[in-house]
Amino acid sequence: MATQMERGVPLSVLCPKFLHANSTSHTWPFSAIAELIDNAYDPDVSAKQFWIDKTVIKGQDCLTFVDNGNGLTYEAMLKMFSFGYSDKIAVNGLEPIGIYGNGFKSGSMRLGQDAIVFSKSEKASCVGMFSQSYLKEIGAEQIIVPIVSFELTEQDKNILYLEQHKASLKDILRYSPFKTQAELLTEIRAINSTCSTGTTGTRIIIWNLRKTSTGLTEFDFMKDCYDIQISSEVYEAINDKPQPERTTSSIPESEYSLRAYCSILYLKPRMQIIIRGQKVKTQLISKSLAYIAKDYYRPTFVTKRIPITFGYNTKSKDQYGIMMYHKNRLIKAYERVGCQLKANISGLGVIGVIECNFLDLSQSKENFDNTDKYRKTITSLGIKLEEYWKEIRFKRNKEDPNSIPVEDTMKRPDQNWAQCDECLRWRKLPDGIDCSLLPEKWLCHMNPDPQFRSCVVDEEPEDSDDDRPSYRKTYKQQEREEKLKQERKRKRTEEDIANLAKQNEDLRKEREALKRKLNEKTVSPLASPRNTPRSSLQGGAARAKSSSIVLSTLSQAACSPSSSSSLPKISSVHSLSTPPR
Ligand code: ZN
């Protein structure tokens, strides 16, 4: 290994094998695709549209990803091909999702062996190759990345490139599927033809797609020609368990359908995603629920309270749990918490939506770091979810004790929101509108609400109720009353027992006294036993007998203080034990 030096000090280098190792952080292929989507979504690129396709180039299955964002300069592309260089900053309040400067590398290399990137920015057009096969073939000891910057002249007819990029161009033409400059030019032009608006953008092509042990690509392109799905074989390998029937099972569609996953990828979608030519119907997940209620989480480690939206899944009662976002991006979906983990109906059908910007992300963004903060958050979410579930049930039972559980009813979202195809703003629609019946291309001017009927009008604040308190948990009042009732009952029982014990003690004393009296009379030589009044003796024995009945009944009562049924018996015995007068 040749040592590179800087000021006489050796530089650390990366072995090409690292590319594969680095990609293994994504255990799930969609998380790798999401990295590429995030890059286009982030404010430095700020794309409005993102196209995902499967194509065949020179007989090879390829995945292509195209955005109409700002495009990359030579320097930006070199940074994207390097490790840990992330200088993304928030723009107009939009926070970048990428923070580690690793998304493109780990994501693209998880999907396939090789990638080529075409990009058109305002300044120049660039082509770069990020390829494991290439590095292997040339026997590279370090990761080298051929990049060429072009200047397109005379209506893009000629390509001019700098002399220093000559070696890069030669390698790209030799080791990529594109063998001539003209072919590269065609691909650069394809960026513009895909994007209806704007002249800048980036096109990523990934080939040598990852295959399963049986030689098939891990994606199923056949099942649905407008979707990219994870094959059952791959699903089972990832989850280490056989996959139940998809149509009827509790497996959320987002786990195996890219289209379903992309529809919930962002808490508030601001970019259109088009998969295999068909637009993904994005949704505002927190508005798509029924019986929505807002609660708040106040962790000690954050200064402000964090809103949580609870509601019922309107599509399937078997898909429930917490949807956890981080800076607008979905990290964990349908995470079951608290009572939902028990094998009963508690929390069935309930969805919680929370944006946890205060938690740390794992590198692959598939998970949060399992810290104390994370565990506390999950515990708290479990408690709050159960409270919501109890409240809905309580209210429903109050209205109609014979009503069927909410999860088993047909539900519609509480609110309807539509996204304008042109300005991508979200508009609230009047109640009663069925969003599934809206036209494929919906625009602001179709909005029935005149106040928001134009693309130049700002969005209405979605979270205008953020300063409101949490919903009222009325079931708790009922629970408190119930508790008080029980407490009062317990006290009454205790008093009864104490009274009986006292009566018993009195009886015992009386019996003792009677015994003593009897003994005195027996011991006295003057007294004849025949003179002892028979009735008095009999009365004493009867009393002694009856007091023992009281004793045994009392011990029964003491054993089960809550059992009120034994109490009337005691009082009846008590009346029996009263000395006959
Ligand atoms: Zn609009």
Boltz pocket constraint, residues with backbone or C-beta under 6 A from the ligand:
constraints:
  - pocket:
      binder: B
      contacts: [[A, 420], [A, 421], [A, 422], [A, 423], [A, 424], [A, 425], [A, 443], [A, 444], [A, 445], [A, 454], [A, 455], [A, 456]]
      max_distance: 6.0
